[in-house]
């Protein structure tokens, strides 16, 4: 994580970082950390390499008490994130896992699951048919979806609930409308300091303001929001209550440089 005053212009020049630090990354880890802290029975299923980054990741997740099912990969995914204090981000992939073993996408991974949170990845896409055959609701995070990227389409069409941010569009309601037409029960869009909105399959609309807080770091706030929303949904709350819970949970991530305070020494 490298904090800059502004994202760099695409010309050769020098920048001085305001700050830099290492952190556990990954949207799956963020969701699992927050759901675990909220008392939910969760398993983080992911690819991790037998490298230094993988060892650090295993240790951090174990210390946080998150149950994991980690599959061997040639290398652990790593990013260099250029950040601004306002939350703008440029994420540079430094390493990605290799093609996972067949066992990492086996339908049996879903046995016993009440909900499958499938994040955007080829092996998650491979699990969509198994989840649908078993009648397991799929929840997915489309991140900065622009409403057109074909890679997102199988997740969107299979999901019961979809989440995204408005970074790639000017009209969040129009984006949610396009998403709702694909079949999910509810589509949710986070708007940073402007809160969040949701659209139901029946056209119902909801919104919630952001919870005021002193922002330390914005990474993982969307994952925290997702977890808060899902936790309230599982407890029987309606969409309005789930949106408000998501906004409250986001504050937990905004108050730390890590995805969740349980990762801070």
C-alpha positions in Angstrom: 0.0 0.0 0.0 1.5 3.3 -1.1 -0.3 6.6 -0.2 0.1 9.5 -2.5 -1.4 13.0 -2.6 -2.9 12.2 -6.0 -2.8 9.3 -8.4 0.2 9.8 -10.7 -0.1 11.4 -14.1 0.8 9.1 -17.1 4.1 10.8 -17.7 7.7 10.1 -16.4 8.2 11.9 -13.1 9.1 11.4 -9.4 6.6 11.0 -6.6 7.1 11.1 -2.8 4.9 8.8 -0.8 3.0 10.1 2.2 3.1 6.6 3.7 3.5 3.0 2.7 2.8 -0.3 4.5 2.0 -4.0 3.9 -1.5 -5.3 4.5 -3.5 -8.5 3.9 -5.4 -7.9 0.7 -8.1 -9.6 -1.3 -11.9 -9.1 -1.3 -12.5 -12.7 -0.2 -10.4 -12.2 2.9 -12.1 -8.9 3.7 -15.5 -10.4 3.6 -14.5 -13.5 5.6 -12.8 -11.4 8.3 -15.8 -9.3 8.9 -18.4 -12.1 8.7 -16.3 -14.1 11.2 -16.1 -11.1 13.6 -19.9 -10.8 13.3 -20.2 -14.3 14.5 -21.1 -16.0 11.3 -19.9 -19.5 10.4 -17.7 -18.8 7.4 -14.9 -20.6 5.5 -12.5 -18.7 3.4 -11.7 -20.8 0.4 -8.7 -19.4 -1.5 -5.5 -20.1 -3.4 -2.2 -19.4 -1.6 1.3 -20.1 -2.6 4.2 -21.7 -0.7 6.0 -18.3 -0.7 6.8 -15.6 1.8 3.6 -13.8 1.1 1.6 -17.0 1.5 3.2 -17.7 4.9 2.4 -14.2 6.1 -1.2 -14.6 4.9 -1.6 -17.9 6.6 -0.3 -16.6 9.8 -2.4 -13.4 9.8 -5.6 -15.3 9.1 -4.9 -17.9 11.7 -4.2 -15.2 14.3 -7.5 -13.6 13.4 -9.2 -16.9 13.9 -10.8 -17.1 10.4 -11.4 -20.7 9.3 -9.7 -21.3 6.0 -9.5 -23.9 3.2 -6.4 -22.9 1.3 -5.4 -24.6 -2.0 -1.8 -24.8 -3.1 -0.8 -22.3 -5.8 2.6 -21.6 -7.4 2.5 -18.1 -6.0 0.3 -15.9 -3.8 -1.6 -13.1 -5.4 -0.1 -9.7 -4.6 -1.0 -6.2 -5.5 0.7 -2.8 -5.3 -2.0 -0.3 -4.5 -1.4 3.4 -5.1 -3.9 5.2 -2.9 -4.9 8.8 -2.1 -6.3 10.0 1.2 -9.7 10.5 -0.5 -9.8 6.8 -1.5 -8.9 6.8 -5.2 -6.9 3.7 -6.0 -4.8 2.3 -8.8 -4.2 -1.4 -8.2 -1.3 -3.1 -10.0 -1.1 -6.8 -10.0 2.4 -8.0 -9.1 1.6 -11.7 -9.0 -1.4 -13.9 -9.7 -2.0 -17.6 -8.9 -1.5 -20.1 -11.6 -4.3 -22.4 -12.9 -5.7 -24.0 -9.8 -5.9 -27.8 -9.2 -9.2 -29.4 -10.1 -9.9 -29.9 -6.4 -10.0 -26.1 -5.9 -13.1 -25.9 -8.1 -14.8 -29.2 -7.1 -18.5 -29.0 -6.5 -18.1 -30.7 -3.2 -16.5 -27.5 -1.8 -20.1 -26.2 -1.6 -21.4 -29.1 0.5 -23.1 -27.8 3.7 -23.1 -24.2 2.5 -26.2 -22.0 3.1 -24.9 -19.2 0.9 -22.0 -19.2 -1.6 -20.1 -15.8 -1.8 -18.4 -16.2 -5.2 -15.9 -13.4 -5.9 -14.8 -12.6 -9.4 -12.4 -15.4 -10.5 -12.4 -18.2 -13.1 -12.6 -20.9 -10.4 -15.6 -19.1 -8.8 -17.3 -19.1 -12.2 -16.7 -22.8 -12.4 -18.6 -23.3 -9.1 -21.8 -21.4 -10.3 -23.5 -24.5 -11.9 -22.9 -26.6 -8.8 -24.3 -23.9 -6.5 -27.4 -23.5 -8.7 -27.9 -27.3 -8.9 -27.8 -27.5 -5.1 -30.1 -24.5 -4.7 -27.5 -22.5 -2.8 -28.0 -18.7 -3.1 -25.1 -17.0 -4.8 -24.0 -13.5 -3.5 -21.3 -11.8 -5.5 -19.4 -8.5 -5.6 -19.0 -7.0 -9.0 -16.7 -4.2 -7.7 -16.3 -1.4 -10.3 -18.7 -2.9 -12.8 -19.5 -0.7 -15.8 -22.7 -2.6 -16.8 -21.1 -4.1 -19.9 -18.0 -6.2 -19.1 -18.8 -9.7 -20.3 -16.7 -11.4 -17.6 -19.1 -10.3 -14.9 -22.2 -11.5 -16.8 -22.3 -15.2 -15.5 -22.0 -14.0 -11.9 -24.7 -11.3 -12.4 -27.1 -13.7 -14.0 -26.6 -16.4 -11.4 -26.6 -14.3 -8.3 -29.4 -13.7 -5.7 -27.7 -10.5 -4.6 -25.1 -8.4 -6.3 -22.9 -5.6 -5.0 -20.8 -3.0 -6.8 -19.5 0.5 -6.5 -20.2 3.5 -8.8 -16.6 4.1 -9.8 -17.1 3.3 -13.5 -20.5 5.0 -14.1 -22.1 8.4 -13.9 -25.6 7.1 -13.1 -25.7 4.4 -10.3 -29.5 3.9 -10.5 -29.2 3.2 -14.3 -26.4 0.6 -13.5 -28.6 -1.0 -10.8 -31.5 -1.2 -13.3 -29.4 -3.0 -15.9 -28.2 -5.4 -13.2 -31.7 -6.1 -11.8 -32.9 -7.0 -15.3 -30.4 -9.9 -15.3 -32.2 -11.6 -12.5 -30.9 -10.9 -9.0 -33.3 -10.4 -6.1 -31.5 -7.2 -5.1 -28.7 -5.1 -6.5 -26.7 -2.8 -4.2 -24.3 0.0 -5.1 -22.0 1.7 -2.6 -21.3 5.4 -3.1 -18.5 6.1 -0.7 -19.2 9.1 1.4 -22.6 9.4 -0.2 -23.8 6.1 1.4 -25.4 3.3 -0.6 -28.4 2.5 -2.7 -30.3 -0.7 -3.6 -32.8 -1.8 -6.2 -35.1 -4.7 -5.8 -36.3 -7.0 -8.6 -39.8 -5.5 -8.2 -38.4 -2.0 -8.7 -38.3 -1.0 -5.0 -35.6 1.5 -4.1 -33.7 2.0 -0.9 -30.9 4.3 0.2 -28.8 4.8 3.3 -26.3 7.6 4.2 -22.7 6.8 5.1 -21.9 6.8 8.8 -19.7 9.7 9.7 -16.3 8.6 10.8 -12.6 9.6 10.7 -11.2 7.7 7.8 -7.8 6.0 8.3 -7.8 3.9 5.1 -10.6 3.1 2.6 -9.4 -0.4 1.5 -11.8 -3.1 2.5 -14.7 -0.8 3.3 -16.8 -2.4 0.5 -16.1 -5.8 1.8 -17.1 -4.7 5.3 -20.3 -3.2 3.9 -21.1 -6.5 2.1 -20.6 -8.5 5.4 -22.8 -6.1 7.4 -25.5 -6.4 4.8 -25.3 -10.1 4.6 -25.2 -10.5 8.4 -28.4 -8.6 8.8 -30.1 -10.4 5.9 -29.3 -13.7 7.6 -30.8 -12.4 10.9 -34.0 -11.7 9.1 -33.6 -8.0 8.5 -35.2 -6.3 5.5 -33.2 -4.5 2.8 -33.4 -1.1 4.5 -32.0 -2.6 7.7 -29.3 -4.4 5.8 -28.2 -1.3 4.0 -27.9 0.6 7.3 -26.0 -2.3 8.8 -23.6 -2.4 5.9 -22.9 1.3 6.4 -22.2 0.8 10.0 -19.9 -2.2 9.4 -17.9 -0.2 6.8 -16.8 2.1 9.6 -14.9 -0.9 11.1 -12.7 -1.1 8.0 -12.4 2.6 7.5 -10.9 3.0 11.0 -7.9 0.7 10.4 -5.1 0.3 7.8 -5.9 -3.4 7.7 -9.0 -5.1 6.3 -10.2 -5.6 9.8 -8.9 -4.5 13.3 -8.3 -8.2 14.2 -5.3 -8.1 11.8 -3.6 -5.2 13.7 -0.9 -6.3 16.1 
